[in-house]
Amino acid sequence: MAYQGRYNNGDRAKSGGGVWKIILIVILCVVLVLGLLFGAAYFYLDSKLNKVRQATFEEKDVSGQDLSALIGNLDDPNPTISISESTAPTEEATEETTEPPTEPDYGETGKIVNVLIIGQDSREGEESKLADGIMLLTLNKETRTLTTTSFLRDSYVKLADYRGHTCGWNRINTSYALGYSWYGDAGAMEMLNLTLENNYGVKVDANVELSMFSLVDIVDAIGGVDIELVGEEYTKMLEWQDQFNAQYEALGISWYRHVDIHEGMNTLNGDMALAYARERHVNDADSDMKRTARQRKVMSAMLDKLVSMSPQQLNELIDKVLWWITTDLSKDEIKTYIKELTPYLFDLKLVSNQCPAEGTYWGEMVELPDGLSGVLKIDFEANRRILQAVMNGEEVEGTTIQ
């Protein structure tokens, strides 16, 4: 049975976005600094962007693989309300229409920009990629609002039929794995984008893939994060300390990578910070609320370090972060995004959102090709309305303004 017991109802869900929100802060810092570099030294920016990996289509031979577990259920119906039905007006307008007011020139990227951040935890050389975190960044230039929408990875959705392949219902993160299995990085991004559009009416403008292990490098690059460890959290992190020290010893790097924590304030390295941020088994009563609280502590500790970094230190951080990025944007498109979006990062209101929203989903056991599994069934119409409100820059009940 594949069910892990992580969801019981629509009121207690694991957001799965905390770690990626931490990385988002670093991305914003990187974009801001790159934007300044754009105006200062064009050729310097050009050399920086050479470090970013370009997603490409690569048709793969999967004849020896059984992908049925990823393809999911083929006999479930499509969402009962289509995108066109859920967004179309219910009746014809009877009054004479007037010319819409002239909007400011928002440039090539337009008034609304949707960038999808995909977090994946596969290592170099592995043949599969499963989206560990899916977060949509929606910038509304008119309202100067950046909304981060975390998509719960156990969401039960209809996977997009993709390039001649018929797909069924499965968790949303399997869409990325399937696209990658068939057509590489660009295929993974394209198939996930189609799945989001078909189920939620969201059109993605650009994709950025990050490895979960980028957080390790980021924390190490800023000199670690200061976290207070007491009680059972300290006891749990001692287990991680022993595990990492054993790994460092086996790799022959314990002479400079050794971990030695104590009860109280500690400076955690990247490995320990990632373990702390993802930990949800401190004790039997541990909860997702406590886990997200730990993630906020890491986020706050990172911010404390970032705001005090010198331009040279930020430059070094950029060099480390860019190696972890894969995108479907060309170098020229990245330059356009940096040039047009950087001015909006100042005086920007940050809003945090979750999809499906609380009260619009429920846990249910379903029979998938690889066994009985717990998933989240969704009220798609309600979530389409919420996401459309996000695109319009409207306040949505249940979002968090930061």
Backbone torsions as a table, in degrees:
resi	resn	phi	psi	omega
1	MET	NA	126.1	-173.5
2	ALA	-84.5	-10.8	-176.0
3	TYR	-66.4	132.7	-177.9
4	GLN	-105.1	1.1	177.8
5	GLY	70.4	27.2	-175.5
6	ARG	-84.5	-20.9	-177.1
7	TYR	-128.2	135.3	174.5
8	ASN	-116.7	-34.8	179.9
9	ASN	-156.7	-176.6	-176.6
10	GLY	-81.5	4.3	-177.1
11	ASP	-100.9	-18.7	-178.4
12	ARG	-129.7	94.9	-176.7
13	ALA	-122.9	150.7	174.8
14	LYS	-87.7	116.5	-174.1
15	SER	-68.2	-36.8	179.5
16	GLY	69.4	4.1	-175.9
17	GLY	-106.7	-4.9	-173.6
18	GLY	-60.0	-47.9	-179.9
19	VAL	-62.1	-39.1	-177.4
20	TRP	-73.2	-26.9	174.0
21	LYS	-68.1	-34.4	175.1
22	ILE	-60.5	-48.1	-179.2
23	ILE	-66.5	-32.5	178.5
24	LEU	-58.4	-40.8	178.8
25	ILE	-57.8	-43.4	179.7
26	VAL	-65.6	-39.6	179.0
27	ILE	-59.9	-44.0	-180.0
28	LEU	-61.4	-40.6	176.7
29	CYS	-62.9	-42.2	179.7
30	VAL	-62.8	-46.4	-179.6
31	VAL	-61.7	-42.0	-179.8
32	LEU	-61.6	-48.4	-179.5
33	VAL	-65.3	-41.1	178.3
34	LEU	-63.7	-35.5	176.8
35	GLY	-62.4	-40.6	176.6
36	LEU	-66.5	-38.9	178.0
37	LEU	-64.5	-32.0	-178.2
38	PHE	-58.0	-43.6	-179.1
39	GLY	-78.5	-26.1	-174.0
40	ALA	-87.9	-41.3	-174.3
41	ALA	-153.1	93.8	-175.2
42	TYR	-60.0	-44.4	-177.9
43	PHE	-66.5	-30.1	179.2
44	TYR	-68.4	-43.2	176.3
45	LEU	-60.6	-41.1	-179.3
46	ASP	-58.4	-41.5	179.8
47	SER	-68.8	-34.3	178.2
48	LYS	-63.5	-44.5	-174.8
49	LEU	-69.6	-14.9	175.8
50	ASN	-64.9	-18.5	-179.4
51	LYS	-79.2	-19.3	-178.3
52	VAL	-77.8	132.4	179.1
53	ARG	-79.5	135.9	177.5
54	GLN	-92.8	124.2	177.0
55	ALA	-67.9	134.7	-179.5
56	THR	-131.0	154.4	173.9
57	PHE	-82.3	131.8	-179.5
58	GLU	-140.8	100.9	-178.8
59	GLU	-66.1	124.4	-173.4
60	LYS	-109.7	152.8	176.4
61	ASP	-89.1	110.3	-178.7
62	VAL	-112.6	19.7	-176.2
63	SER	-61.1	-26.6	-178.9
64	GLY	-95.9	6.9	-178.0
65	GLN	-110.7	145.9	173.2
66	ASP	-101.2	104.6	-177.2
67	LEU	-99.5	12.2	-175.8
68	SER	-60.8	-34.4	-179.6
69	ALA	-65.4	-32.4	178.4
70	LEU	-79.7	-39.1	-178.6
71	ILE	-62.4	-32.6	173.5
72	GLY	81.6	-159.9	-175.5
73	ASN	-78.9	123.2	179.6
74	LEU	-93.3	-8.9	-174.2
75	ASP	-101.7	-1.8	175.9
76	ASP	-77.8	149.3	-179.6
77	PRO	-74.2	163.9	174.5
78	ASN	-71.1	163.6	174.6
79	PRO	-50.7	138.3	-172.2
80	THR	-66.2	-23.9	179.6
81	ILE	-119.7	122.8	-177.4
82	SER	-78.4	167.2	179.3
83	ILE	-58.5	-45.9	-177.2
84	SER	-64.1	-38.0	-179.7
85	GLU	-69.4	-35.6	-174.8
86	SER	-78.7	-20.8	-176.0
87	THR	-110.1	-11.6	-177.8
88	ALA	-76.1	148.1	176.2
89	PRO	-65.3	150.6	-175.3
90	THR	-77.9	-22.4	179.4
91	GLU	-149.7	162.4	-179.1
92	GLU	-71.0	142.0	175.3
93	ALA	-70.6	133.9	-176.4
94	THR	-99.2	-22.0	-179.2
95	GLU	-85.1	154.1	178.9
96	GLU	-65.8	129.3	-178.7
97	THR	-76.9	151.2	178.2
98	THR	-113.8	160.3	179.3
99	GLU	-65.9	130.0	178.4
100	PRO	-65.8	150.5	178.6
101	PRO	-64.0	149.1	180.0
102	THR	-69.6	126.0	-179.4
103	GLU	-88.3	154.9	173.7
104	PRO	-61.1	161.6	177.6
105	ASP	-79.7	108.9	-178.9
106	TYR	-93.9	8.9	174.4
107	GLY	80.3	-168.9	-177.5
108	GLU	-66.3	-29.7	-175.4
109	THR	-81.9	-13.2	175.5
110	GLY	81.3	177.4	-176.2
111	LYS	-71.9	-38.5	-179.4
112	ILE	-112.1	126.8	179.5
113	VAL	-122.6	123.2	178.1
114	ASN	-110.9	113.6	177.7
115	VAL	-115.2	125.0	-178.7
116	LEU	-95.8	124.3	175.2
117	ILE	-100.3	120.7	179.9
118	ILE	-111.2	121.2	175.9
119	GLY	-99.8	126.6	179.2
120	GLN	-131.4	149.7	-172.4
121	ASP	-114.7	22.7	176.0
122	SER	-81.8	153.3	179.3
123	ARG	-97.4	164.0	179.9
124	GLU	-55.7	130.3	177.7
125	GLY	95.2	-13.1	178.5
126	GLU	-76.2	147.0	-172.2
127	GLU	-87.1	-9.7	-177.4
128	SER	-121.9	155.5	176.0
129	LYS	-138.8	121.3	176.8
130	LEU	-115.1	129.8	-178.6
131	ALA	-69.0	109.1	179.8
132	ASP	-79.5	-25.9	177.2
133	GLY	-147.1	138.3	179.5
134	ILE	-129.0	115.4	-177.1
135	MET	-133.4	127.9	178.4
136	LEU	-99.7	125.7	174.5
137	LEU	-99.9	116.8	-179.8
138	THR	-112.0	111.1	176.7
139	LEU	-98.9	118.9	173.1
140	ASN	-102.3	107.2	-175.0
141	LYS	-67.6	-30.7	-178.4
142	GLU	-67.1	-44.4	-178.4
143	THR	-94.1	-3.0	-177.1
144	ARG	51.7	49.4	-179.4
145	THR	-119.9	133.0	173.2
146	LEU	-113.4	113.2	-179.6
147	THR	-104.0	125.3	175.2
148	THR	-100.5	119.3	179.2
149	THR	-111.7	113.8	178.1
150	SER	-90.4	124.6	178.1
151	PHE	-92.8	121.6	-179.3
152	LEU	-64.6	127.7	-169.4
153	ARG	-73.0	-16.7	176.4
154	ASP	-90.8	10.4	178.2
155	SER	-61.8	130.0	-177.4
156	TYR	-90.9	107.4	-173.6
157	VAL	-128.6	163.2	172.4
158	LYS	-82.7	113.8	178.4
159	LEU	-67.6	143.8	-179.3
160	ALA	-65.4	136.7	168.7
161	ASP	-69.3	126.8	-165.1
162	TYR	-130.6	118.2	173.8
163	ARG	47.4	50.9	177.1
164	GLY	89.2	-5.2	179.1
165	HIS	-97.8	128.3	176.7
166	THR	-90.2	127.6	-176.2
167	CYS	-121.4	160.2	-178.1
168	GLY	-115.3	-147.8	-178.5
169	TRP	-97.8	135.7	178.1
170	ASN	-164.1	-179.4	174.8
171	ARG	-63.4	147.9	-173.5
172	ILE	-63.2	-31.5	-176.1
173	ASN	-71.3	-17.8	178.0
174	THR	-70.8	-20.3	178.0
175	SER	-59.4	-41.5	-179.9
176	TYR	-66.1	-41.4	-179.6
177	ALA	-64.1	-40.5	180.0
178	LEU	-66.0	-48.3	179.5
179	GLY	-57.9	-38.5	179.1
180	TYR	-68.8	-40.5	-180.0
181	SER	-60.8	-35.2	-176.7
182	TRP	-89.5	-41.1	-170.5
183	TYR	-139.3	24.7	173.9
184	GLY	73.3	-161.6	-174.2
185	ASP	-58.2	-48.2	-178.2
186	ALA	-65.6	-35.6	176.9
187	GLY	-65.7	-39.2	178.0
188	ALA	-60.9	-45.3	-179.3
189	MET	-66.2	-44.3	-177.5
190	GLU	-64.6	-43.0	-177.9
191	MET	-68.1	-39.0	177.2
192	LEU	-65.5	-40.5	177.9
193	ASN	-59.7	-44.6	179.0
194	LEU	-64.3	-38.1	179.0
195	THR	-64.8	-41.7	177.7
196	LEU	-65.3	-41.8	-178.9
197	GLU	-67.2	-42.7	-178.5
198	ASN	-66.1	-36.7	-176.0
199	ASN	-90.3	-35.1	-172.2
200	TYR	-120.4	-6.5	-179.6
201	GLY	76.0	20.2	-178.0
202	VAL	-99.0	126.4	177.6
203	LYS	-104.4	119.5	-177.5
204	VAL	-87.8	133.2	179.8
205	ASP	-91.1	-33.3	-176.8
206	ALA	-153.8	154.0	-178.7
207	ASN	-124.5	140.0	174.9
208	VAL	-132.6	122.5	177.4
209	GLU	-103.0	133.7	176.6
210	LEU	-125.3	146.4	173.3
211	SER	-86.5	141.4	175.0
212	MET	-54.6	-30.7	-176.9
213	PHE	-74.7	-5.9	174.5
214	SER	-65.0	-31.7	178.4
215	LEU	-60.0	-36.5	178.7
216	VAL	-60.8	-48.8	-179.5
217	ASP	-65.3	-38.6	-178.9
218	ILE	-63.5	-47.4	179.9
219	VAL	-62.6	-43.2	178.6
220	ASP	-63.6	-36.3	-177.9
221	ALA	-67.7	-27.8	-179.7
222	ILE	-96.6	9.7	175.9
223	GLY	83.9	23.4	179.2
224	GLY	86.7	172.6	178.4
225	VAL	-125.8	142.0	-177.6
226	ASP	-90.1	113.5	-177.5
227	ILE	-129.5	135.0	176.8
228	GLU	-86.4	126.5	-179.3
229	LEU	-116.2	119.6	178.8
230	VAL	-138.5	159.5	173.8
231	GLY	56.9	-134.4	-174.9
232	GLU	-70.2	-28.1	174.7
233	GLU	-63.0	-43.1	177.5
234	TYR	-61.9	-44.1	179.8
235	THR	-60.9	-42.7	179.4
236	LYS	-65.2	-40.6	-178.7
237	MET	-71.0	-21.9	172.4
238	LEU	-62.7	-36.6	176.9
239	GLU	-62.3	-43.5	178.5
240	TRP	-66.0	-38.7	177.7
241	GLN	-57.0	-47.8	-178.9
242	ASP	-63.6	-38.6	-178.9
243	GLN	-65.8	-46.1	-178.8
244	PHE	-68.0	-40.6	179.7
245	ASN	-62.3	-36.5	176.8
246	ALA	-64.7	-39.9	178.3
247	GLN	-65.9	-43.3	-180.0
248	TYR	-62.8	-38.7	179.7
249	GLU	-64.0	-43.7	-179.3
250	ALA	-64.7	-32.3	-179.7
251	LEU	-85.6	-7.1	179.9
252	GLY	75.4	25.7	-178.6
253	ILE	-119.9	14.0	-176.4
254	SER	-66.8	-19.2	-177.7
255	TRP	-66.3	-24.7	177.6
256	TYR	-124.5	-7.1	-174.7
257	ARG	-112.4	7.4	-175.2
258	HIS	-62.4	138.7	178.8
259	VAL	-106.7	133.5	178.9
260	ASP	-143.5	88.9	-177.7
261	ILE	-93.0	163.2	177.2
262	HIS	-141.9	164.0	179.3
263	GLU	-70.8	127.4	-175.8
264	GLY	124.4	-153.3	-177.8
265	MET	-78.5	131.6	-179.7
266	ASN	-132.9	150.8	169.8
267	THR	-99.4	108.1	-175.9
268	LEU	-87.8	137.9	173.1
269	ASN	-78.1	-179.0	-174.9
270	GLY	-60.1	-44.5	-180.0
271	ASP	-60.1	-47.2	-177.8
272	MET	-68.7	-36.1	178.9
273	ALA	-65.5	-41.7	178.7
274	LEU	-65.7	-42.9	178.2
275	ALA	-61.3	-42.0	179.4
276	TYR	-64.1	-43.1	-177.5
277	ALA	-68.5	-29.7	-176.8
278	ARG	-96.3	-10.8	-173.8
279	GLU	-64.2	130.4	175.0
280	ARG	-138.9	25.1	178.8
281	HIS	-134.9	42.9	178.3
282	VAL	-62.1	-40.5	175.3
283	ASN	-154.5	179.7	-177.3
284	ASP	-65.9	-24.5	-178.6
285	ALA	-95.7	5.2	-179.2
286	ASP	-62.1	148.7	-174.8
287	SER	-137.1	168.1	176.8
288	ASP	-65.3	-31.5	177.8
289	MET	-61.9	-41.9	178.8
290	LYS	-69.6	-36.0	178.7
291	ARG	-64.7	-44.9	179.0
292	THR	-66.7	-30.2	174.8
293	ALA	-63.7	-39.4	177.0
294	ARG	-64.6	-38.5	178.7
295	GLN	-64.1	-38.0	178.3
296	ARG	-65.2	-35.4	176.9
297	LYS	-62.4	-43.7	178.5
298	VAL	-64.2	-43.1	179.7
299	MET	-59.3	-46.5	-179.6
300	SER	-63.7	-41.4	179.7
301	ALA	-64.8	-37.1	178.0
302	MET	-66.9	-42.0	179.1
303	LEU	-60.3	-41.5	178.6
304	ASP	-56.9	-39.5	179.7
305	LYS	-74.3	-42.8	-174.1
306	LEU	-63.8	-42.3	-175.7
307	VAL	-69.4	-17.8	-179.1
308	SER	-100.3	3.0	-178.1
309	MET	-77.5	145.1	177.0
310	SER	-79.2	163.7	176.1
311	PRO	-54.8	-38.5	179.2
312	GLN	-65.2	-40.6	178.6
313	GLN	-66.6	-40.2	176.8
314	LEU	-63.1	-38.6	178.1
315	ASN	-61.1	-43.3	178.3
316	GLU	-65.5	-37.3	177.7
317	LEU	-63.6	-42.4	178.4
318	ILE	-58.1	-44.2	-179.8
319	ASP	-58.4	-37.4	-179.7
320	LYS	-74.6	-40.0	-174.8
321	VAL	-71.2	-40.2	-173.6
322	LEU	-61.1	-30.9	-179.8
323	TRP	-63.3	-24.1	-175.6
324	TRP	-89.4	-2.9	-172.4
325	ILE	-98.4	133.6	169.6
326	THR	-124.2	133.4	-176.9
327	THR	-141.9	156.6	174.9
328	ASP	-91.6	3.5	176.0
329	LEU	-84.0	140.2	173.3
330	SER	-74.8	168.7	179.9
331	LYS	-61.0	-41.3	179.4
332	ASP	-65.2	-37.9	178.6
333	GLU	-67.6	-38.0	176.5
334	ILE	-60.7	-42.8	178.7
335	LYS	-61.1	-41.3	178.3
336	THR	-63.0	-44.2	179.0
337	TYR	-60.9	-46.2	-179.4
338	ILE	-62.3	-45.0	-178.6
339	LYS	-62.9	-42.6	-173.9
340	GLU	-87.6	-25.5	-175.8
341	LEU	-94.5	-27.5	-176.6
342	THR	-54.4	-43.1	-179.4
343	PRO	-59.2	-23.7	-177.4
344	TYR	-85.6	-7.0	179.9
345	LEU	-76.0	-16.2	177.2
346	PHE	-85.2	138.1	179.9
347	ASP	55.8	45.9	-176.2
348	LEU	-100.0	132.5	176.4
349	LYS	-89.8	125.0	179.6
350	LEU	-98.6	129.8	179.8
351	VAL	-126.2	134.4	-179.6
352	SER	-106.5	133.5	-175.4
353	ASN	-136.2	160.3	178.5
354	GLN	-132.9	140.4	176.9
355	CYS	-132.7	124.1	0.9
356	PRO	-71.3	150.0	-178.3
357	ALA	-72.2	158.1	178.0
358	GLU	-57.7	139.1	-179.5
359	GLY	83.0	-0.2	-178.8
360	THR	-116.6	17.4	178.8
361	TYR	-153.6	165.7	179.2
362	TRP	-151.6	152.1	179.0
363	GLY	-80.9	141.3	-179.5
364	GLU	-152.1	147.2	175.9
365	MET	-89.5	130.1	178.1
366	VAL	-130.0	153.6	177.9
367	GLU	-91.5	107.1	176.5
368	LEU	-97.7	165.7	-179.0
369	PRO	-55.5	-25.7	179.8
370	ASP	-101.4	13.3	175.2
371	GLY	125.8	177.3	180.0
372	LEU	-68.6	133.7	-173.5
373	SER	-146.0	149.6	176.4
374	GLY	-91.0	128.2	-179.5
375	VAL	-133.4	175.5	175.5
376	LEU	-106.1	115.3	172.1
377	LYS	-83.6	145.5	-164.7
378	ILE	-129.6	142.7	167.2
379	ASP	-85.4	95.1	-173.7
380	PHE	-67.2	-38.4	-178.4
381	GLU	-60.5	-45.0	-179.7
382	ALA	-61.9	-41.4	-178.1
383	ASN	-74.4	-29.5	173.4
384	ARG	-63.5	-41.6	179.5
385	ARG	-63.3	-42.6	-179.5
386	ILE	-63.5	-45.7	-178.6
387	LEU	-67.9	-32.8	176.1
388	GLN	-66.2	-37.6	176.7
389	ALA	-63.6	-37.9	177.2
390	VAL	-61.4	-44.8	179.4
391	MET	-62.0	-32.3	-178.5
392	ASN	-82.2	-3.8	-179.2
393	GLY	78.2	18.1	-179.1
394	GLU	-86.8	152.2	175.8
395	GLU	-72.5	137.2	-177.8
396	VAL	-119.1	130.6	178.8
397	GLU	-63.0	133.8	179.5
398	GLY	97.8	-10.7	175.5
399	THR	-81.1	161.4	-178.9
400	THR	-117.2	123.9	177.8
401	ILE	-93.1	128.2	-176.8
402	GLN	-105.5	NA	NA
